[in-house]
Amino acid sequence: MRFIRTAVIAVAAVLSIGATRADWTQTFATGAGGSHVVGNPQAEVKLTEFVSYTCSHCAHFQQQADDELKLGFVQQGKVSVEVRHLVRDPVDLSVALLSNCGTPRQFFGNHNMFLRSQERWMPTMAKASKEQQARWTSGALGTRMKAIANDFGFYRMMEQRGYTRTAVDRCLSDETKAKLLAAQTKAAADAGVEGTPSFMLNGTLLAGTHDWASLKTQINARF
């Protein structure tokens, strides 16, 4: 009887340990206005990131913060992260449409891929001819976005993520999603966001906070 009771206690302890180690980095949701959220819905601290894909500071923040933010805060259920878009230019719009292509679970993989590889594809923007720039800004949404995707190598990048060209073209032509992204951009401006990356903690915009070191200090101060 003592052996059985000991075994039951041991199993209960193992289950208890497993229960406290839920990986909240695998919990995804769509927020109000089409934003994307990862983490514990009941997290004590809710971080909102305002991002532009053609912003070099956003790429730098992602490289600095992503692993530490996920492993140190999100995984444990202490912080949830919501990503909202502030679209700055046609190239930014094309990447935002591609990042939002697919399910909420796919979003963060797409998002990370574009930011982490920004230094490889962004030079195309500076070297673009007048003819290329005209293709990016003239015609129907799908025509413009497909021209950008072709010039920047985005089709190849999305293929590596498991997307077919047909699926990519469908996302690049998504007028409804483009309007949603425009609404997110307007909402960010209305909330006082003047540049990217910018952040909110529990709904409060953090003035003068645009890097991981400053943000991390303010997150820790919430606990």
N, C-alpha and C positions, 0 to 999 in steps of 0.2 A: 504493500500500500504506500509506503514511504517513497519507493522508487517511482510509482505512477504519479504521486503528487508532485515529486520533484520534476518529472518530465513535463507535466502540465504547466508548471510554473515556468520552466525553461522555454517551452513553446510560446507561452503568453508573452514572455519577455522579448523573444525574437520578433513576434508580431507587433509588439509595441514599438520596438526600435524601428521596424520597417515603416510603421505608420507615421513616425515623426520625421521620416526622411523623404517625404513626398517631394518629387522634383517639379517645382512650379514653373520651371522654364519650358515645360511641355504642355502648359495650359494656355490656350489661345482663345481670343474672343474678338468680335468686332464692336468697336465703341460707337458712341453717338456720332453721327455725321460721317460714318465710314472709316473712322480711324481704326488702328489695330492695337490690341492689348495683349501682353504676355504677363503671366504671373497670377498670384493668388488674388481672387476678386475681393477678399477680405483683408488684404495687406494693410498694415498700419500706415504706410506711406505710399501714396500714388504719385508716380512721376510721369509727367507729360513732356515729351520731346517734340519740338518743332524743327523740322528738317527740310533742307533743300539739297537735292542730289548734286547740283553743280556748285555747291558751297565747299571749298577746301577745308574750312574749319569743321564742317560736319563730318567729313571723312576722317580728319585727325581725331575728333572726339570719339568716333566709332572705334578706331584702332586703339585708342588709349583706354576707353571705358568698358567696352563690350564684355570682355571676359570677367573683369573684376565685378562689374555690376551684376552680371548674371549669377556668378558663383557666390559672391559675397552677400548679395541682397535678394535677388529674385528667386533663386533656387530654394532658399530657406523659407520663402513665403512672406518675407518682411517688406518687400517693395514690389509693386507692379509697375510695368512700363507701358505707356501709351504713346504711339507714334502718330503725329499729325503732320500733314504736309503744308509747306509754304512754297508754292511754285513760283520760281523766279523767271523762267525763260522756256522756250520750246523744248530744249534738250532736257531740262528738268522735268517738264511735263511728260515727255516720252518715257523717261525712267520711272516716274511715279506710276504711270499706267502699267508698265511692265512689272514693277514691284507688287502692284495690286492684282496681278494676273493670277487667278486661281483661288485657292482656299485661304482662310486666315492662317492656317498652319504653314502654308507655303510662303506667305508674305515675308516673314522675318528672314528666311533663307535668301529670298530675292533681294531684300533690303540690304542685308549684310554683304552680299556679293557685289552689288553696285558700289557701295561705299568703300569697301575694302580694295576694290580694283580701280577706283576713280583716277588715280595717277596714271593709269595705262590708257584710259579712254578719253580723258578730258583734253589732252593736247590736240585732238581732232577739232575741238571747238575753236581754238586759237588759230589753227592753220587753215580753217575753212575758206574756200573761195566765195566770191560774191554769188556765184551760181548756186553753190551748195546752200548758202544762207537763204537765198530766195526760195529754194525748194522746201526749206524747213519752215517757212513762214507764209507760204502761198498755197491756196487750194483747200480742199476738204481736210478735216482732221486726220482721217486715215492716211491720206496721201502724204501729208506733212510728216506724220509720226513714222511712217514706214521709210521715208527718205532718211530720217535721222537714224533709225534703227540700222539701216543698211550702211550708212556712212561711218557709224561708230562701232560697228561689229556687235551690236546687241543681239542679233539673231543667233550668232554663234554662242554667245554667253547664255542665252535662254535655252538653247539646245542642250547645253551642258547641265542645265537644271531639269531636263526631261520634257521640255516644251517642244511641240511641233511648230513649224512655220505658220501653219493655219491657225493654231491657237494664239500665237504671238500677234498675227495680223488682226485677229478678232479683238484682242485686248487693246491694240493700238488704235482701233477704230471705235472704241467704246465711248460714245458721246455722253451717255449717262454718267459714266465714271469720271469723265473729264469735267463735267459740271459739278460733280461731288468734290473733286479736287479744287476747283475754283471756289466753291463754297467754304472749304476748309481754309483756304488761303485768306479769304475775306474775314472769316471768323477769327483767325490768328491776328490779323491786323486790327480788328475791332477790339481784341483782348489786350492790345498794347504791344504785341510782338513786333519788333522793329528789324530784327535780323535773325539769322540762324548760325549755329544752333542756339535755341533759347529753351527755357525750361519752366515748368510749373511744378510745385510740390503741394499736393492736396488742394489744387485749384488756385494757388497763389503764384503769380508770375514773379520769377526771381530776377530782380533788376541787376544788371551788370554781371550776370553769371552765364558764361559761354564756354567753359572748359570743365574737364573732369575734376581737376583738383578743387576748384571752387564748389562744384556741385556735390562732390563726395562729402566735403565738410558740412554742407547744409543738410544732406541726407542723414549723416550721423547725428547731427544735433536734434533730429526728430525722435530719437530713441532714448 
